[in-house]
Every structure is written in C-alpha cells, then in structure tokens.
C-alpha cells in the first residue's frame, strides 16, 4: 500500500478523468495531499495503475451548491486536493457526477486528501477509528434525512451506517469512514460509495441530507 500523505506519491499509467467527462492518459503527482505539477521532490512511492481509470470523487448536488469559482476543485489538477478513486473499469461522466458505486473487485485505491482510504477493494483502517476524535464524532454521528426522497441515514460512533428508505429500515447497511469533508461507504452487500459534507449538508448519490 502507498499512503500519499506519508510523503510523495506518483500514480502512473491511469486514464485521468475530469468532472466534465474529459480524459487523458498521464501521471498523477501528489505531495502533501495535493496534486502537483512536475515530479515531486524526494523519494516518491509509485502506484502502477496501467489500464485503470483515475476518477474524481464528487456529488453533483454538492457541485451545484458551490460558487462557479470553486467548481473546478474536484478536477484532478495541480493545486487541488488529491481526492480520487482508481478503478479498473471504465467510468462514465454520469457516474462521476451522479452516483459512483464501485465493486471491490474493480477498486484499486481511494485517496482523500492524499490519504489512502482503500486499497485493492479493502479498507485501510478499522471503521470507527476516525470517530474517536470528539470533533469528528460531533460532526458526523447521528441521523441524516432527505425527507423529499424518504431517506434516513443513521451514522453510528462505531463506524456503522444503516439507511431507512420509504419506511423500510435497514434497506442498506455497512461501514463508513470520514476524513475532512468526505465520507466513504462500504456496503454490507458489497459495493463502495462516496459522499461529501458541504456547509453542514451531507450529499450522497443524489440525496441531500440534513441532520435531525
């Protein structure tokens, strides 16, 4: 495993996708949690991502809430946070913008701010470890609701989640991890998914949730 936050990191060989659906082969160079232009100084860990796709982690509802000047922050470009997934299969613009769901067999890695969250389809830390911090627990733990779509998402201090959808309890259950303003989900049924908190609102897969 290669944790970009531990130093510098180069992801080689991936098709780098942007939020507008554009893509080009190239390297991603990361230092201190952000993408940089040019080879990072010092000894860099190298991830061979040949044939995979490097994909921004964003939610369209959160993008819509940002001022125009901030919307480019999701792109995999120098100066932006190194928050992205490396996926073995092709990914469409619609999936990037609306609902990115990834089978563990297809997931090479997930980075949030340069920190490695998942590697080869498996989490890199125990669920709940990040919630030992009282500030993180106060920020994330509780019940989040999108009444218009009949969703309640319950986040526990043990790093577990469950969803009530249309009155059906435990429609989805699994583990979750948080870092900065991002949440990463691994569902018990076997898929990874992603969300973002923006100004106290939790955005995930088309849902816009506020805490009860």
C-alpha positions as CSV (number, residue, x, y, z in Angstrom):
1,X,0.0,0.0,0.0
2,X,1.1,3.5,-0.7
3,X,-0.2,6.3,1.5
4,X,0.4,9.6,-0.3
5,X,0.1,11.6,2.9
6,X,3.2,9.8,4.3
7,X,5.3,11.6,1.7
8,X,5.0,11.9,-2.1
9,X,3.2,9.7,-4.5
10,X,3.1,9.1,-8.2
11,X,0.2,7.3,-9.8
12,X,1.3,6.1,-13.3
13,X,-0.5,4.7,-16.3
14,X,-4.1,5.6,-15.5
15,X,-6.6,7.3,-17.8
16,X,-7.2,10.5,-15.8
17,X,-10.8,11.6,-15.9
18,X,-12.2,15.1,-15.1
19,X,-15.6,16.2,-13.9
20,X,-16.7,17.2,-17.5
21,X,-16.1,13.7,-18.8
22,X,-12.8,14.6,-20.4
23,X,-10.0,12.1,-20.0
24,X,-6.3,11.8,-20.9
25,X,-3.5,9.3,-20.2
26,X,-1.0,10.7,-17.7
27,X,0.6,10.6,-14.3
28,X,-0.9,12.0,-11.1
29,X,1.8,13.5,-8.9
30,X,0.9,14.1,-5.2
31,X,2.7,15.9,-2.4
32,X,1.4,17.0,1.0
33,X,-2.1,15.8,0.0
34,X,-2.5,17.9,-3.2
35,X,-1.8,17.3,-6.9
36,X,1.4,19.0,-8.0
37,X,2.9,19.9,-11.4
38,X,6.1,18.2,-12.2
39,X,7.9,15.4,-10.4
40,X,7.6,15.7,-6.6
41,X,10.8,16.3,-4.7
42,X,12.2,13.4,-2.7
43,X,11.6,9.7,-2.8
44,X,8.1,9.1,-4.2
45,X,6.1,5.9,-3.8
46,X,4.8,4.7,-7.2
47,X,1.5,3.1,-7.9
48,X,1.3,1.3,-11.3
49,X,-2.3,2.0,-12.4
50,X,-1.8,0.9,-16.0
51,X,-5.2,0.3,-17.7
52,X,-7.2,1.8,-14.8
53,X,-9.2,5.0,-14.6
54,X,-8.4,7.8,-12.1
55,X,-11.8,9.3,-11.2
56,X,-12.8,12.5,-9.3
57,X,-14.9,11.9,-6.2
58,X,-17.7,14.4,-6.3
59,X,-21.5,14.5,-5.9
60,X,-23.5,16.7,-8.4
61,X,-25.7,18.2,-5.7
62,X,-22.6,19.4,-3.8
63,X,-21.1,20.8,-7.0
64,X,-24.3,22.7,-7.6
65,X,-24.0,24.3,-4.2
66,X,-20.6,25.7,-4.8
67,X,-19.9,29.1,-6.4
68,X,-18.7,28.9,-10.0
69,X,-15.2,29.8,-9.0
70,X,-15.0,26.7,-6.7
71,X,-16.4,24.1,-9.0
72,X,-13.0,23.1,-10.5
73,X,-11.8,21.9,-7.1
74,X,-13.0,18.4,-7.9
75,X,-10.8,18.0,-11.0
76,X,-7.6,16.0,-10.8
77,X,-5.3,19.0,-11.5
78,X,-2.3,20.6,-9.8
79,X,-3.3,22.6,-6.7
80,X,-6.4,20.6,-6.0
81,X,-6.8,18.1,-3.1
82,X,-5.7,14.6,-4.1
83,X,-9.2,13.1,-3.6
84,X,-10.0,10.4,-6.2
85,X,-10.5,6.7,-6.9
86,X,-8.5,4.4,-9.1
87,X,-10.9,2.0,-10.8
88,X,-10.2,-0.9,-13.1
89,X,-13.3,-0.5,-15.3
90,X,-14.4,2.4,-17.5
91,X,-16.5,5.1,-15.7
92,X,-19.0,7.4,-17.4
93,X,-19.4,11.2,-16.8
94,X,-22.9,10.4,-15.5
95,X,-21.5,8.0,-12.9
96,X,-18.8,10.5,-11.8
97,X,-21.4,13.3,-11.4
98,X,-24.4,11.5,-10.0
99,X,-23.7,8.1,-8.4
100,X,-20.3,6.5,-8.3
101,X,-20.7,2.9,-7.0
102,X,-17.7,0.5,-7.2
103,X,-17.5,-3.2,-6.8
104,X,-14.5,-4.1,-4.6
105,X,-13.0,-6.2,-7.4
106,X,-12.9,-3.1,-9.5
107,X,-11.4,-0.8,-6.9
108,X,-7.6,-0.3,-6.9
109,X,-7.5,2.6,-4.4
110,X,-9.3,5.5,-2.9
111,X,-7.4,8.6,-1.7
112,X,-8.9,11.5,0.3
113,X,-6.6,14.5,0.6
114,X,-3.7,12.2,-0.3
115,X,-4.6,9.7,2.5
116,X,-5.2,6.1,1.4
117,X,-8.7,5.0,2.4
118,X,-9.0,1.8,0.5
119,X,-6.5,-0.5,-1.3
120,X,-7.4,-3.4,-3.6
121,X,-11.0,-3.2,-2.7
122,X,-10.5,-3.3,1.1
123,X,-10.4,-0.6,3.7
124,X,-7.1,0.5,5.1
125,X,-8.3,1.2,8.7
126,X,-10.9,-0.1,11.1
127,X,-14.3,1.6,10.9
128,X,-14.9,3.9,13.8
129,X,-11.2,4.7,14.4
130,X,-11.6,8.2,12.9
131,X,-14.6,8.9,15.2
132,X,-12.6,8.6,18.4
133,X,-11.9,12.3,17.8
134,X,-14.7,14.0,19.7
135,X,-14.9,16.8,17.0
136,X,-15.3,14.1,14.2
137,X,-18.0,12.3,16.2
138,X,-19.9,15.5,16.9
139,X,-19.7,16.4,13.2
140,X,-20.8,13.2,11.7
141,X,-22.6,10.8,14.1
142,X,-26.4,11.0,14.1
143,X,-29.4,10.6,11.8
144,X,-29.3,12.4,8.4
145,X,-32.5,12.9,6.5
146,X,-33.7,13.7,3.0
147,X,-37.5,13.9,3.6
148,X,-38.3,14.5,0.0
149,X,-36.9,11.2,-1.0
150,X,-37.9,9.2,2.0
151,X,-34.3,8.6,3.2
152,X,-32.8,8.5,6.7
153,X,-29.2,7.6,7.0
154,X,-28.1,6.6,10.5
155,X,-24.3,7.0,11.3
156,X,-23.1,5.4,14.5
157,X,-20.0,6.2,16.6
158,X,-18.8,2.6,15.8
159,X,-18.4,3.5,12.1
160,X,-21.6,1.7,11.0
161,X,-24.4,3.0,8.9
162,X,-27.9,1.9,8.1
163,X,-30.5,3.5,5.8
164,X,-34.2,3.7,6.2
165,X,-35.8,4.1,2.7
166,X,-39.5,4.7,2.2
167,X,-40.1,3.5,5.7
168,X,-38.1,0.2,5.2
169,X,-35.5,0.0,8.0
170,X,-32.0,-1.3,7.2
171,X,-32.5,-1.1,3.4
172,X,-28.8,-0.7,3.2
173,X,-26.2,-1.3,6.0
174,X,-22.4,-1.1,6.1
175,X,-19.3,0.6,7.4
176,X,-18.2,4.1,6.8
177,X,-15.1,6.3,7.2
178,X,-14.7,10.1,7.3
179,X,-11.8,12.4,6.6
180,X,-12.0,16.2,6.2
181,X,-15.4,16.8,4.5
182,X,-15.6,13.4,2.8
183,X,-17.4,10.1,3.7
184,X,-16.6,6.8,2.2
185,X,-19.1,3.9,2.5
186,X,-18.6,0.1,2.1
187,X,-22.0,-1.5,2.0
188,X,-22.5,-5.0,3.5
189,X,-23.9,-6.1,0.2
190,X,-20.5,-5.4,-1.4
191,X,-20.0,-2.0,-3.0
192,X,-18.1,1.2,-2.3
193,X,-19.8,4.6,-2.5
194,X,-18.9,8.2,-1.6
195,X,-20.3,11.4,-0.2
196,X,-19.4,15.0,0.8
197,X,-20.4,17.3,3.6
198,X,-20.8,20.9,2.5
199,X,-21.9,23.7,4.9
200,X,-23.5,21.1,7.2
201,X,-25.4,19.3,4.5
202,X,-24.5,15.7,3.5
203,X,-24.5,14.9,-0.2
204,X,-24.5,11.3,-1.4
205,X,-25.8,9.7,-4.6
206,X,-28.4,12.3,-5.4
207,X,-29.5,12.6,-1.7
208,X,-29.2,15.9,0.1
209,X,-29.4,15.2,3.8
210,X,-29.5,17.4,6.9
211,X,-29.1,16.1,10.4
212,X,-32.2,15.6,12.5
